[in-house]
């Protein structure tokens, strides 16, 4: 499986640890930057990873900034992306099972590399359950298309 990863300076150290971990686990990693701790803007890297996932260059993506918040908001602006910010194993499991998240977001100043590795393992080892959750994911797609009608 190809996994695109990206981070700003706040997530750089976590990205480097995750990149090594994924490679050792046998995943093909596409590192879309940043490549140092020099200050950069998180939207650039959230966007790069989101586009790689949305266009099929990578099957999944992992993004990191200081908290994971800004980079996940940025990635979610790309049509077809469902980036989930996670801080614990339950959130990572539900991101896969209930939200069919194709990008995982984490905060380099919020979690340790060891926790990040555990979250990724949980996320990658769970599958989307479909059913009632598919209906909800479909509604997210309708929002992207501007076609979800307001309900009274």
C-alpha positions in Angstrom: 0.0 0.0 0.0 1.2 3.5 -0.8 0.8 6.1 1.9 1.5 9.8 1.4 2.8 11.7 4.4 3.3 15.4 5.0 3.8 17.8 7.9 4.7 21.3 8.7 7.6 22.2 11.0 5.5 21.4 14.1 4.9 17.8 12.8 8.3 17.3 11.2 9.9 15.2 13.9 6.7 13.0 14.2 6.7 12.6 10.4 10.2 11.4 10.3 9.5 8.8 13.0 6.3 7.7 11.2 8.1 7.5 7.9 10.7 5.1 9.3 8.0 3.1 11.0 5.9 2.7 7.9 8.8 1.7 5.8 9.8 -1.0 8.3 6.3 -2.2 8.2 6.5 -2.7 4.5 4.4 0.3 3.3 5.6 2.4 0.3 5.9 5.9 1.7 5.6 9.1 -0.4 7.1 11.9 1.6 5.6 15.2 0.5 7.5 17.3 3.0 8.4 19.4 4.8 12.0 18.3 5.1 13.3 20.3 8.1 12.1 22.1 11.2 12.2 25.5 9.4 8.9 27.3 9.7 6.5 26.6 6.8 2.7 26.8 6.3 0.6 23.7 7.2 -2.0 24.2 4.4 0.6 23.6 1.8 1.4 20.1 3.1 -2.2 19.2 4.0 -3.1 20.0 0.4 -0.3 18.0 -1.1 -1.2 14.9 0.7 -4.9 15.4 0.1 -4.4 15.7 -3.6 -2.2 12.6 -3.7 -4.9 10.6 -2.0 -7.8 12.2 -4.0 -6.1 11.5 -7.3 -5.1 7.9 -6.4 -1.3 8.5 -6.3 -1.6 7.1 -2.7 -4.2 4.9 -1.1 -4.1 6.7 2.2 -2.4 9.7 3.8 -1.0 10.8 7.1 -0.6 14.4 8.0 0.9 16.2 11.0 1.2 19.8 12.2 1.7 21.0 15.8 -1.8 20.0 16.9 -3.2 18.3 13.8 -6.1 20.7 13.6 -5.0 23.2 10.9 -3.6 20.6 8.6 -6.7 18.4 8.9 -8.9 21.4 8.1 -6.8 22.1 5.1 -6.9 18.6 3.8 -10.6 18.3 4.2 -11.1 21.1 1.7 -10.1 18.7 -1.1 -13.0 16.8 -2.7 -13.0 13.1 -1.8 -10.8 13.5 1.3 -12.0 12.5 4.7 -9.2 13.5 7.1 -9.7 12.5 10.7 -7.8 14.1 13.6 -7.1 11.4 16.2 -5.4 11.5 19.6 -6.3 8.0 20.9 -6.8 4.5 19.7 -10.6 4.6 19.9 -10.7 7.6 17.6 -8.3 5.9 15.1 -10.5 2.8 15.1 -13.7 4.8 14.5 -12.0 6.9 11.8 -11.6 3.7 9.9 -14.8 1.8 10.8 -17.4 4.6 10.8 -15.9 7.5 8.8 -13.9 5.7 6.1 -11.2 8.2 6.7 -8.6 8.1 4.0 -6.2 10.5 5.8 -5.2 10.4 9.4 -4.1 13.6 11.1 -2.0 13.9 14.3 -0.3 16.6 16.3 3.4 16.5 16.7 3.2 18.6 19.8 0.3 16.6 21.2 1.4 13.0 20.9 4.6 11.0 21.0 6.0 9.0 18.1 5.1 5.8 20.0 1.5 6.8 20.4 1.4 7.9 16.7 2.6 4.5 15.6 -0.1 2.8 17.7 -2.7 5.0 16.3 -1.6 4.3 12.7 -1.6 0.5 13.4 -5.1 0.7 14.7 -6.3 2.8 11.8 -4.7 0.6 9.1 -5.9 -2.6 10.7 -9.6 -1.7 10.7 -11.9 -1.5 7.8 -14.9 0.6 6.9 -18.1 -1.1 8.2 -20.5 0.4 5.6 -24.2 0.0 6.4 -25.6 3.1 8.2 -22.1 4.6 8.1 -22.1 4.5 4.3 -25.2 6.6 4.2 -23.5 9.2 6.3 -20.3 9.2 4.2 -22.5 9.6 1.2 -24.0 12.7 2.7 -20.5 14.1 3.2 -20.0 13.6 -0.6 -23.3 15.4 -1.2 -22.0 18.3 0.9 -18.9 18.5 -1.3 -21.1 18.6 -4.4 -23.4 21.3 -2.8 -26.3 18.9 -3.1 -27.3 18.1 0.4 -30.7 19.6 1.0 -31.4 21.2 4.3 -33.8 19.3 6.5 -36.3 21.0 8.6 
